[in-house]
Amino acid sequence: MRRLPWVLVALLTAACAPQATGGTAPSSAPVPRGLLVEEVAGGFEHAWDVGVLPDGRMLVTQRPGRLALVDGDRVSQVAADFGDVLVRGEGGLMGMAVHPDFATSREFTTCQTHQEGGTAVDVRLVTWQLSEDGTSARRVADPLLGGLPVNPGGRHSGCRPTVAPDGALLVGTGDAADGSAPQDRSGLGGKVLRIDLETGGAAEGNPFADSADEDERRLLAFGHRNVQGVAVRPGTGQVFTSEHGPDVDDEVNLLRPGGNSGWDPSRGGTAGGYDESVPMTDAERFPDAVPAVWSSGRPTEATCDLAFLTGERWGELEGTLAVTALKGSKLLLFALDEAGAVRSVTIPEELDGTYGRLRAARSAPDGALYVTTSNGSDDKLLRITPGVA
């Protein structure tokens, strides 16, 4: 009998617990006060993701195809060849993940839309090695994994990679506004992937491990619209995602291995084009669809990345799930029970409309939360810690 990785065992256990949905309005739970928000650096353009290095420096990806190294209050550009990046619409240089062995390998992986001769080809994962002096980066796996669908206009490009505690790379992808993609288990669009960080192949113990289709073997979950963030709850293996809805129902999801989140704009292949009037989680068409643990209802917030607050410094907020919002221009804090159901949602006043559109959210080893803005000019890297109440 094949032994499942601990992250999948924890997910299967959590999937048996009842799940709850919520709405747009924050609960009556006390709103945390006294958060300290520091502007670490600025001058970015659509700062898409943050990678915290073992020595405390940070890499910041920018959608137009630029990579910056932040060292204290000093920002320098990393010389790297992003000439093949398709910078169009929502596409460009997007998410990134620093490898667990970065201290010795200096490797990290990015998600990026790829073009050849001006024609959109795919969304792909590329692994890079940062030079010893931090001034340049070279490709060492190009691609680590290609073939993720791309929309010529860049719509619904995804694409957020996160390294799980067991070393697998989790990747949230967009459906490229292709109506058939989310339910097509032989494709990589509208999915959450679980792959080997070194080879790009399926990670051991995936739910479709016995499939004859190589891409299906890479899947952890399917039936998604446009996944913007993936985070593993510390100590549990529960995998949460944040996802854009159409004009209603942004979602926070707790994944179930092999689970279908129920997005099907093709209506089972009966509708042409991309029918966005269908439910985000279509329980009528898919009775076994995994319900969201929270849904925005209307209006949407354009929920983006998500990260868990870790460390004793957070006090009662330790273990809270922090979710950024683009359109909503706020940070939402989700208190969860042990099964992953949402107990309350609060919005700290320090991050409610004060910095514009918020995109990345990454927890550092010291417990600080790093968030980027995505307003398009002079975007910021913010450091968030509990301040004096």
Buried (B, 14 or more C-beta within 10 A) or exposed (E): EEEBBBBBBBBBEBBEEEBBBBEBEBBEEEBBEEBEBEEBBBEBBBBBBBBBBEEEBBBBBBBBBBBBBBBEEEBEEBEBEBEBBBBBBBBBBBBBBBBBEBEEEBBBBBBBBBBEEEEBBBBBBBBBBBEEEBEBBEBBBBBBBBBBBBBBBBBBBBBBBBBBBBBBBBBBBBBBBBBBBBBBBEBBBBBBBBBBBEEBBBBBBBBBBEBEEEBBBBBBBBBBBBBBBBBBBBEBBBBBBBBBBBEBBBBBBBBBBBBBBBBBBBBEEEBEEBBBEBBBBBEEBBEEBBBBBBBBBEEBBBBBBBBBBBBEEBEEBBBBBBBBBBBBBBBBBBBBEEBBBBEBBBBBBBBBEBBEBBBBBBBBEEBBBBBBBBBEEEBBBBBBBBEEE
